[in-house]
Amino acid sequence: MKYDVIIVGGGIVGLATAYQLLQKNKSLKIIVLEKEASLAAHQTGNNSGVIHSGLYYKPGSLKATNCIHGYNLLINFCTEHHVPFELCGKIVVATEPDQVPLLNNLHQRGQQNGLNNLKLLKAEELKEYEPHVHGVAGMFVPQTGIVDYLVVASKLGELIQQHGGEIKLGEKVLEVYSEASHINVVSAKKSYQGKLMINCAGLYSDKVARMTSSVNLKIIPFRGEYFKLVKDKEYLVKNLIYPVPDPNFPFLGVHFTRMARGGVEAGPNAVLAFRREGYKKTDIHLGELAESLAWPGFQKVAFKYWKTGIGEMYRSFSKAAFTKALQKLIPEIQINDLTDGGAGVRAQACDRQGGLVDDFVILEERQVINVCNAPSPAATSSLSIGETISNRAISKLAE
């Protein structure tokens, strides 16, 4: 089975990459290999459906440039292909006076990233946007929106096949090896030959990368658990409500999100998952857990953030503690207003030095492009990441 490009991973980044390649050159022979029985079964299908504005990311970083460009590409894509979305805006809330300087820094960063019409809010102005919220100050971000990324991924898959690309489900990659003129990708079912492999394997991207490359990163899986507001309390949240994030930690804190498919989610926390696809507390893979715990970088992260980690773990097992965290934003929320809402697992790259890598990481070898870190806002950024990777891929194919 000979191809120009073999893409490993049928999440939104892999699909967007295949789509963008075919937009640039419809004669390319492309295949997407996905190990699950459906597309977008992991990070894409279990996220909160937010269209991120690009507010949080370091100016000039891959996250900042790809999120803002990807935002525009995503809006245009959804409009053109009749995928429902809504730009409802969000507020970021400082619940304590010592968070106000961080909020002001966030406002400056948003402006540096090219976001217009950001509006700093006084305490009384918060109520105009979210009548039930509590805070000492805030900021309105009009660019933020909501969409169902499963619908986006499904549309991408449909368009890839319409343009001559192939998608194979149930094709778990077991081995990858290079030869002089091509690369071989061996799945449980078949062997595929390609001029180039693009690794978009998400939670297993480091493992696929190590089949051909030396990679000094480890994917550490962090589970984010959600509650949903019961139906008769959904009125407490009009749109999206976020806290001011901890600048030292690559997670945004528990927040409220009105969902494109209906309902209001509250969360997520961020706890170490005991397997890479560990969506439940009881999901344990001893080998994968041992790998995470043995990684020197994770040991340094755990030592540095042990207090935060214990707090997150406590909230994972205590609904009362989770409720208390949410009450900082909406004091009216009570424990009985929350019902279980599922979980997602974030593929977070951790370097050997103890850094939770805060930017997208795309590594290149002669016949391989490895996407080794693409957590949030990768869904928003996917069409831009796909464009970036497709440009690199076309350059490689021309070599």
C-alpha positions in Angstrom: 0.0 0.0 0.0 2.0 3.0 -1.3 1.2 6.6 -0.3 2.8 10.0 -0.5 1.8 10.8 3.1 0.7 8.5 6.0 -0.9 10.3 8.9 -1.1 8.4 12.2 -4.0 9.6 14.3 -7.6 10.5 13.4 -8.1 13.3 15.9 -8.8 16.8 14.8 -5.1 17.7 14.2 -4.5 14.6 12.0 -7.7 15.2 10.1 -7.0 19.0 9.7 -3.5 18.1 8.4 -4.8 15.7 5.8 -7.5 18.2 4.8 -4.9 21.1 4.4 -2.6 18.8 2.4 -5.4 18.0 -0.1 -6.3 21.7 -0.3 -2.8 22.4 -1.4 -2.4 19.4 -3.8 -5.4 17.2 -4.6 -3.1 14.7 -6.4 -1.3 13.6 -3.2 -2.1 10.1 -2.1 -2.8 10.4 1.6 -4.1 7.9 4.2 -5.1 8.6 7.8 -4.7 5.6 10.2 -6.8 5.7 13.3 -6.6 2.9 15.9 -10.2 3.4 17.2 -13.4 2.3 15.5 -14.4 6.0 15.1 -12.6 9.3 14.4 -11.8 11.9 17.2 -12.5 9.4 20.0 -10.1 10.9 22.5 -8.9 14.5 23.1 -11.1 15.9 20.3 -14.2 14.1 21.3 -13.9 14.7 25.1 -13.0 18.4 25.3 -15.3 21.2 26.4 -16.0 22.6 22.9 -14.6 26.1 23.4 -13.4 28.2 20.5 -10.4 29.8 22.1 -9.5 33.4 21.4 -5.7 33.2 21.8 -5.8 35.3 25.0 -3.5 33.3 27.2 -0.5 32.4 25.1 2.9 33.9 25.0 3.1 36.4 22.1 5.0 34.9 19.1 4.7 31.3 20.4 3.3 28.6 18.2 0.2 28.5 20.5 -0.4 32.2 20.0 0.1 32.4 16.3 -1.7 29.1 15.5 -4.6 29.8 17.8 -5.4 33.2 16.4 -4.9 32.1 12.8 -6.7 28.8 13.5 -9.6 30.7 15.1 -10.2 32.6 11.8 -9.8 29.5 9.7 -12.2 27.5 12.0 -14.9 30.2 11.8 -14.6 30.3 8.0 -14.6 26.5 7.8 -17.7 26.2 10.0 -19.5 29.0 8.1 -18.7 27.5 4.7 -19.6 23.9 5.7 -22.7 24.7 7.8 -21.2 23.5 11.1 -23.1 25.2 13.9 -21.1 27.5 16.2 -21.7 30.6 18.3 -19.3 33.4 19.3 -20.9 34.1 22.7 -17.9 35.6 24.4 -16.6 34.9 27.9 -15.6 36.6 31.1 -12.4 36.0 33.1 -13.0 36.7 36.7 -10.6 37.8 39.5 -12.2 36.5 42.7 -9.5 37.9 45.0 -7.7 41.3 45.0 -4.3 39.7 44.5 -5.5 38.3 41.1 -6.1 41.8 39.7 -2.5 42.3 38.5 -2.6 38.9 36.8 -5.9 39.9 35.1 -4.3 43.1 33.9 -1.3 41.2 32.6 -3.7 38.9 30.7 -5.4 41.9 29.2 -2.0 43.2 28.0 -1.1 39.8 26.6 -4.5 39.6 24.7 -3.8 43.0 23.2 -0.3 41.9 22.2 -1.8 38.9 20.5 -4.1 41.2 18.4 -7.4 40.7 20.3 -9.6 43.8 19.9 -12.4 45.0 22.1 -11.3 43.3 25.3 -13.1 45.0 28.1 -11.8 45.3 31.7 -14.8 45.1 34.1 -15.3 46.5 37.6 -17.0 44.3 40.1 -20.5 45.7 39.5 -20.0 45.5 35.7 -19.5 41.7 35.9 -23.2 41.3 36.7 -24.1 42.8 33.3 -22.6 39.8 31.6 -23.2 37.1 34.2 -25.7 38.1 36.9 -24.8 35.3 39.3 -21.0 35.7 39.2 -18.9 36.9 42.1 -15.6 38.8 41.6 -13.6 41.9 42.4 -12.8 42.6 38.7 -13.0 40.9 35.4 -12.5 41.0 31.6 -14.9 40.4 28.7 -13.4 38.5 25.8 -15.8 38.8 22.8 -13.9 36.4 20.5 -14.5 33.2 22.5 -17.2 30.8 21.2 -18.5 27.3 21.4 -18.7 24.5 18.8 -19.0 20.7 18.8 -15.5 19.5 17.7 -16.9 16.0 16.9 -19.0 17.6 14.2 -16.0 19.5 12.9 -13.9 16.3 12.8 -16.7 14.4 11.1 -16.9 17.1 8.4 -13.2 17.1 7.9 -13.2 13.3 7.5 -16.0 13.6 4.9 -14.1 16.2 2.9 -10.8 14.3 3.0 -12.6 11.3 1.4 -14.4 13.5 -1.1 -11.0 14.9 -2.2 -9.5 11.4 -2.7 -7.9 10.8 0.7 -8.3 7.5 2.6 -9.2 6.9 6.2 -8.7 3.5 7.8 -10.2 2.8 11.3 -9.1 0.1 13.6 -5.5 0.4 12.4 -3.3 0.6 15.5 0.3 1.3 14.5 2.7 -1.3 15.9 6.0 -0.4 14.2 7.5 2.2 12.0 10.9 1.8 10.2 12.7 3.8 7.5 14.3 2.6 4.3 16.3 4.6 1.8 13.4 5.8 -0.3 10.4 5.3 1.9 9.0 4.7 5.4 7.1 1.7 6.5 4.2 2.0 8.9 3.0 -1.4 10.2 -0.4 -1.7 11.7 -2.2 -4.7 13.3 -3.8 -5.4 9.9 -1.4 -4.2 7.1 1.9 -2.6 6.2 1.8 0.8 4.5 4.6 2.4 2.5 4.9 6.2 2.3 7.3 8.9 1.3 6.5 10.7 4.6 4.8 9.9 7.9 3.1 12.5 10.0 2.6 11.5 13.6 -0.6 13.1 15.2 -1.1 10.3 17.7 -2.0 12.6 20.6 -1.7 10.6 23.9 0.7 8.2 22.2 2.6 10.7 20.1 5.8 10.3 22.0 5.6 6.5 21.7 5.1 6.7 17.9 7.9 9.3 17.7 10.3 7.0 19.5 9.8 4.3 16.8 11.9 6.5 14.4 13.4 9.4 16.4 15.1 10.3 19.6 12.6 12.4 21.6 13.4 14.0 25.0 9.8 14.4 26.0 7.3 12.2 27.7 3.5 12.5 27.4 2.0 12.7 30.9 -1.8 12.1 30.8 -3.8 14.5 33.0 -7.5 13.7 33.4 -9.9 16.6 33.6 -13.2 15.7 35.3 -16.4 17.6 34.7 -19.7 18.0 36.4 -22.8 19.3 34.7 -25.3 21.7 36.1 -28.7 20.2 36.6 -31.3 21.5 34.2 -33.1 23.8 36.5 -29.8 25.5 37.5 -28.5 26.2 34.0 -29.9 29.7 34.2 -27.0 30.5 36.6 -24.6 30.6 33.6 -25.3 32.6 30.5 -22.2 31.8 28.5 -18.6 31.0 29.7 -17.0 32.0 33.0 -13.3 31.4 33.7 -11.1 32.2 36.7 -7.8 34.0 36.4 -5.4 31.2 35.7 -2.3 30.3 37.7 0.6 31.6 35.4 2.9 28.7 36.6 0.5 25.9 35.6 -0.7 25.1 32.0 -4.3 24.5 33.0 -7.0 27.2 33.2 -8.7 26.2 36.4 -12.3 25.0 37.0 -14.7 27.1 34.9 -18.3 27.1 33.5 -18.9 26.4 29.9 -22.2 26.5 28.0 -22.0 23.6 25.6 -22.8 23.7 21.8 -24.7 20.4 22.2 -26.7 21.7 25.2 -26.2 22.0 28.9 -23.6 23.7 31.1 -20.3 22.0 32.1 -18.4 22.8 35.3 -14.7 21.9 35.5 -12.2 20.5 34.7 -9.8 19.7 37.4 -6.4 18.3 36.4 -5.2 15.0 38.0 -2.6 12.5 36.9 -4.4 9.7 34.9 -3.2 6.2 35.8 -3.3 5.2 32.1 -3.0 7.3 29.0 -6.6 6.8 28.1 -7.8 6.7 31.7 -11.1 8.5 31.7 -12.2 7.0 35.0 -10.5 6.9 38.4 -10.5 3.1 38.2 -8.7 3.0 34.8 -5.2 1.9 35.7 -2.4 0.5 33.4 0.5 -0.3 35.7 3.1 -0.1 32.9 1.9 3.3 31.7 1.6 4.6 35.3 5.1 3.4 36.1 6.5 5.2 33.0 4.9 8.5 34.1 6.2 8.1 37.7 9.7 7.1 36.6 10.1 10.1 34.2 12.6 12.5 35.8 10.7 15.5 34.5 7.5 14.4 36.1 9.2 13.7 39.4 10.4 17.3 39.4 6.9 18.6 38.5 5.4 16.6 41.3 7.9 17.9 43.8 7.4 21.5 42.6 3.6 21.5 42.5 2.8 18.9 45.2 0.4 21.2 47.0 -1.5 22.0 43.8 -1.5 18.3 42.9 -2.9 17.2 46.3 -5.6 19.9 46.0 -6.6 18.7 42.5 -6.6 15.1 43.7 -8.8 16.0 46.7 -11.3 17.7 44.5 -11.3 14.6 42.3 -12.6 12.5 45.2 -14.6 15.2 47.0 -17.7 16.7 45.3 -17.9 19.1 48.2 -14.4 20.4 47.5 -15.1 20.7 43.8 -18.3 22.6 44.6 -16.4 24.9 46.9 -14.0 25.8 44.0 -16.9 26.6 41.8 -18.5 28.7 44.5 -15.6 31.2 44.2 -17.1 32.1 40.8 -20.8 31.5 41.5 -21.6 31.5 45.3 -25.2 30.2 44.7 -23.9 26.8 43.3 -24.8 24.0 45.8 -23.5 20.4 45.8 -26.9 19.1 44.7 -26.8 21.4 41.6 -24.0 19.2 40.1 -24.3 15.9 38.3 -21.5 13.7 36.9 -20.4 15.0 33.5 -17.6 12.7 32.3 -13.9 13.4 31.7 -11.3 14.1 29.1 -7.6 13.3 29.2 -5.0 15.9 28.1 -1.8 14.8 26.5 0.7 17.1 28.2 4.3 16.8 27.2 6.8 17.0 30.0 10.6 17.5 29.4 13.3 15.8 31.3 14.1 19.0 33.2 10.7 19.2 34.8 8.9 21.6 32.5 5.3 21.1 31.5 5.9 22.1 27.9 3.8 25.2 27.3 3.9 25.4 23.5 3.1 23.1 20.6 6.0 20.9 19.7 6.6 19.8 16.1 9.8 17.8 15.4 11.1 16.8 12.0 13.3 13.9 10.8 14.1 13.0 7.2 10.9 11.0 6.5 8.9 12.0 9.6 7.1 15.0 11.1 6.2 14.4 14.8 3.5 16.5 16.5 4.7 15.8 20.1 2.7 18.4 22.1 -0.7 19.6 20.9 -3.0 20.1 24.0 -5.5 22.9 24.3 -5.9 25.1 22.2 -5.1 22.5 19.5 -8.8 22.0 18.5 -9.2 25.7 17.9 -5.8 25.9 16.2 -6.2 22.6 14.2 -6.6 24.1 10.7 -3.6 26.4 11.3 -1.5 23.6 12.7 -2.6 21.5 9.7 -1.5 24.3 7.4 1.9 24.6 9.2 2.5 20.9 9.0 1.3 20.6 5.4 3.7 23.4 4.3 6.6 21.5 5.9 5.4 18.2 4.4 5.2 19.6 0.9 8.7 21.0 1.3 9.9 17.5 2.4 8.2 15.8 -0.5 9.9 18.1 -2.9 13.4 17.3 -1.5 
